[in-house]
């Protein structure tokens, strides 16, 4: 798959909620089936999620690993909004296994905040939910901790 619009044909145009713009990561937490809440990266993760009005998107997250190195989660492609869900149709990724897959999350857009959640959470097991809280990015970039 080459990521071109022709290769991604058959997509529904972006409809419903207007997600366009840049969003920065404000928080990320996982809730396990037991009710336990965990922040997989503490408060050290930083990232951007960018939605273009014509249906393209890009997400990039950086967080420190236990060994001190910086890890990156990054993918780009098309997106579509269907009801209360957004689907990222991944055509480019730092993880080659993600290319050609779809990431689907529930949307709860309100007052400059974009909470996205999916279940089960990666590495969270059945009944778990991961929540990403994105804030509308301002003209000034948030402070970088690294």
Buried (B, 14 or more C-beta within 10 A) or exposed (E): EEBEEEEBEEBEEBEBBEBEBBBBBBBBBBBBEEEEEBEBBEEEBBBBBBBBEEBBBBBBBBBBEEEEEEBEBBBBBBBBBEEEBBBBBBBBBEEEEBBBBEBEBBBEBEEEBBBBBBBBBEEBEEEBBBBBBBBEBEEEEEEEEE
